[in-house]
Amino acid sequence: MVEDPLRIGELVARVGCARVLAHIETFENEKSAKDAFAAWKSAGAKETGLAILIDTPLSALGALVPICDAVQVMSIAKLGYQGAKFDERAIERVKELHAKYPGLTIEVDGGVSDKNIAELVCAGARRFGVGSAISRSDNPADAYSRLKKLAESAWL
């Protein structure tokens, strides 16, 4: 997380970042988030959206979900390092978001592995932030392929 998502988001969009997401918890209110989305898109971002911490109620997303291109559900309790334990509550959070907004792109970040990726896909997630399941593998290319195959098989 950054302290000034509006400014940082504009900077990364200007240098070519196509997708800019910020944690809902960093915005003062819905207007500041809407203003940030508009600024990011003006700076070149193709997609904008929100991330939400595992302990923040989904209701905090409020009226912003319909203007999000994606919502990222954090599936770990502590941010800032790889290898954090997956929090099973994320599966229900994804299901709830998907049921309410079936067209929304839902991402999951934190603790995603071959043990949970298929269940997350079945719950409605379509994008994943995968770190240690790949980087700590003896064969990262194989780990990626296995995760991709599990996700695609669950989606079909």
Secondary structure, DSSP 8 states (H G I E B T S, - for coil): --S-HHHHHHHHHHTT-SEEEEEGGG-SSHHHHHHHHHHHHHTT-SEEEEEE-TTS-GGGGGGGGGG-SEEEEE--SS-SSTT----THHHHHHHHHHHH-TTSEEEEESS--TTTHHHHHHHT--EEE--HHHHTSSSHHHHHHHHHHHHHHHH-
